[in-house]
């Protein structure tokens, strides 16, 4: 039967008890991790968020009633224990912070009993995700998840400390706002007071932080909740946290300087990693050409090589056909894998097809310098030698080639490069490689929409010397945009913003907005621009991603207390769910029948 605290007060968390407390009386509280009954002695491992502490129940010390109670303890019972700290006489556990001390109990109170949990509460659980997430409140007791969430709290504090010292003001922006047509899908919230009208949950505080710059606040910062109705991945959730900032009277280098010092401070204080400054920078074009990705993992080589000129006149129609269509032929050199079995190469071909490739050409350099290839019969010996030379191939290497439109080639070889690095264990997981990617294209062509769309968002400043090409060659205009990448994951991104009304109106026109529709969607921003706008720029980090990378987690769900699963549902609360008909009536909403219901 559960007992009350009865004025009892915890003096220490479990791992706060140390050698300094030997001989002292302490009171600790937590969950029973496990119990061992040796007859005359009962041992329990007591767990709280700080870690484990061994408690010893000896009948002469705790009394017959207390000893009997100790015999009833089970996993996940919540208890309060008062006792004396002693040095362990034997069985020192060097893997525990408290492994050489123990508490000899003099009093035990069972504060709460527990049913048998549906899975063990242990680190690196092998329990299926679905079961763990259904009982997330139990899953969150795991020490590894608790460390992740404590790290997230620590990093948020470090961010706030640094930003305050740099003169940033923490200002909240609205959660209920207006839907905008660009970017990911919005989550919509119906208004009861305005029937038929909807708020949108913010995908980011973008427009409001620009307005704060218009309002003269100079440096803004916020740890902001954001919402995007999009498909989920290992590093993406429908609701997430951004560490968001905006600065006035700055250009690209100013934003990068502040953020390099921020990253150096946070990673040093949080995980003891020294970020070397300045962080390397490459342009978007260079990132795509070398790595096939705008968020390249630079912890290993295997860079892409453009061999278009070398194969331009060859007899292999796959290569020449791609070049005639305005594409390119590029390859990667998989060092030392020339003897890879054909079956394994065929699996790589299938992998490449998943990224849009029609196929994958290969050339293996045998140890004797001869070649084994899927296309050797279409090329002369001199052409093969020239191709291998361009790829800096040595005996024993495997060369893989993709030929298609540039985007397809980049996507295929960029993904293949990562897959092979994983398979061949080329990635050193304890390294932290930071990289700035700059000069993104301002616009990208959407086949689906049949128009140009903003690669980042419609408020990104173009590179000044490219602006005169906005009508004649809009796809070649670069943006004053920058992403910070860590180990192949986009950690954050930002840009210098447009602060001139004429450029902003022209940008919206290029994106397909009439002046009327532009003012209908963004009138509050465009109107603000008529009243004196400072040059401004900003950046936002995915805070959850940052913690995921710091703690070397496989999934972003491991750093979010109550995450969603792939279909954006919560297994624990069963959200989303139907609501009462009365609520729908108050909102003037009716639910249309699905196609399955009408069939």
Number of C-alpha atoms within 10 A of each C-alpha: 8 12 13 11 13 7 6 12 13 15 14 13 19 23 18 16 22 18 15 9 15 16 13 13 16 21 22 24 23 23 24 21 21 16 19 13 12 8 8 10 14 19 21 22 20 26 26 21 18 15 19 23 27 22 24 22 28 20 18 11 16 21 16 12 12 19 22 14 16 27 17 11 20 18 20 23 21 22 23 22 23 23 23 20 22 18 18 15 9 8 8 14 12 9 8 14 17 22 18 20 24 25 27 23 26 21 18 22 21 20 17 15 18 13 9 11 11 11 15 16 18 15 13 10 14 10 14 9 13 12 14 19 21 15 17 19 13 16 24 20 18 19 19 20 22 21 17 21 18 15 19 22 12 15 20 15 13 18 18 19 13 17 21 15 9 12 12 20 17 16 14 14 18 11 17 13 17 15 18 14 8 13 14 13 15 20 18 17 14 16 14 16 10 10 12 11 13 17 16 18 22 25 23 20 21 18 14 15 26 27 16 18 21 22 14 12 16 18 24 23 24 23 20 22 18 18 20 20 16 15 12 15 12 13 17 19 24 21 19 20 20 22 20 25 27 27 25 22 13 16 17 17 9 13 22 20 13 13 16 18 15 17 20 17 18 22 18 13 14 15 12 11 16 14 18 13 12 13 16 11 16 14 15 22 17 16 21 20 20 21 26 26 21 26 23 24 22 18 17 14 17 20 20 24 18 18 20 19 11 16 20 17 13 15 16 15 13 18 24 20 15 19 20 12 10 10 19 26 24 24 27 25 25 21 15 16 17 22 14 13 9 9 9 10 16 13 11 18 20 15 18 23 14 13 17 14 20 15 19 22 17 21 22 27 23 17 14 8 13 13 20 15 16 12 15 16 10 13 15 12 13 9 17 21 16 15 20 22 12 14 21 12 22 18 17 19 23 26 22 24 22 27 27 26 16 20 14 20 27 27 21 27 27 27 19 20 24 19 14 14 17 11 9 11 10 14 17 10 10 8 11 18 17 27 23 24 24 25 20 24 21 27 26 17 14 11 8 6 8 8 13 17 21 21 16 20 16 20 20 23 24 25 17 11 9 15 17 11 12 18 11 8 11 19 16 16 22 22 25 22 27 26 25 24 21 24 21 17 17 22 22 21 20 25 28 26 23 24 22 16 16 11 15 21 20 16 22 20 14 19 17 14 16 14 13 10 13 17 16 11 15 15 14 12 17 18 11 15 20 12 9 12 20 19 17 25 29 28 24 25 20 22 21 25 27 23 23 22 19 19 17 12 18 11 16 20 21 20 26 22 15 16 21 20 18 14 10 17 15 18 19 17 13 9 11 10 8 6 8 7 12 9 11 14 11 12 17 16 14 9 7 8 8 8 7 6 7 7 5
